[in-house]
Amino acid sequence: MGRRDELIAKYAEDLRTKCGMEPDMDLLTKVTIGCGPSIYDADSATVAASQPGEIETVKTKYLMKKLGLPDGPALDEAINSVIETYGKSERNKYRAVVYYMLCKHFGKEAVYA
């Protein structure tokens, strides 16, 4: 099992135990691959939900650029909802897990088809 496979297994476990959802492993794998090398760096592998600049990055680089969504309050609401689901007190919010939940929230799985 490679390093990426180990991380995907860890992300799936977070989705099950911390977020209360059964992951679509195919989609989770594609979202993880889409994150690129950032998943291997301790700092960029997680989303610092308490930092406004980090939330803005998730919004502009992922929701608007990758998923093609228009800017608006719905994006902020979705990010807040995902952070709430993951658990505000959860220190390590993995980027791939946050992106996966946002992708599911907006029904944009086709982006990874």
N, C-alpha and C positions, 0 to 999 in steps of 0.2 A: 504494500500500500504506500503510495507516494505522499509527499507532504500535503499537496492540494487535497487529496482524498481524505487525509486525516482532518484537515480544516473543515471540509464539507461535512464530515461526520460530527464535528464539534458544533457547527452551525445548526445542523439538523437537531441535535440534542437541545440546543438553546431554544429552537422553535417549539419543540415538544414540551420542555420543562418550564421555561420562563414565559413563553408566549401562548401556551395552551393550544397549539395547532399542529396538525400532522403535515409535515412538509411534502411538497411535490418534489421529489429528489431530482428529477430531470430538470425542472426549472431552477431549483436551488443550485445545481451544478452549473447551469448556463449563466446565472447571475454571478456566481463566484468567479467563473472564468472571465466574465465581463469586467470584473473589478481589476483584472490584470495583476501586476506584481505588488500592488498595494496591500494585498492580503498577507504578504510575508513580512511586512514592516509593522512593528508593534504600534507605532503611532498612527499610521494611516489605515491600519486594519480595523480600527474602531472609530465610532462617531462620537465626538465630544458634544453631547446634546446640550450642555449648559453654555456652550460658546456660540453666540449669534452668527459669527463668521462661518462656523462649521455647518450650521443649519442652512445658511445661505448657499453654501457649496453644494449640499445635498439637493437643494431646490433647483439651482441653476444648472449644475453639471449633470445631475441624474434625471430629475423629473422633467425639466424643460428640454435639455439637450438630448439625452438618451431616449426618454420615453415620449418626447415631442408634445408635452402638455403645455397649454398656455398659462402664463403667470396669473395668479389670482389667490384669493383667500383660501380656496379649496386645497391648494398645495400646502400652505402652512398648517391648516387643520389636519390634513392627512399625516404630515410629519409629526405633529403633536400627538395624534392618536397612536401612531406606531411607537413613539417614545413611551407613551403611557402604557401600551400593551407590553412592551419589552420590560418596563419597570424603571421609573425615574431613578430609583436608588441603585439600579444595576450598573456597576462601574464600567464593565466592558460590554458596550453595545457594538457588536460586530457589524461592520459596514455591509457585508454581504447579506446579513440577516435583515438589517434595516431596509436595504434595497429590495430584497425579496418581498418583504411585507408591503412595501410601497407599490411594487409591481402588481401584486395580488389585489391590493386596495383599489387601484385604478383599472384593473382588468386588462393590463397591457402585456400579458404573457406572449402575445403574438410578436412582440419586438424581438423575442429570443427564439422565434421559430426557425 
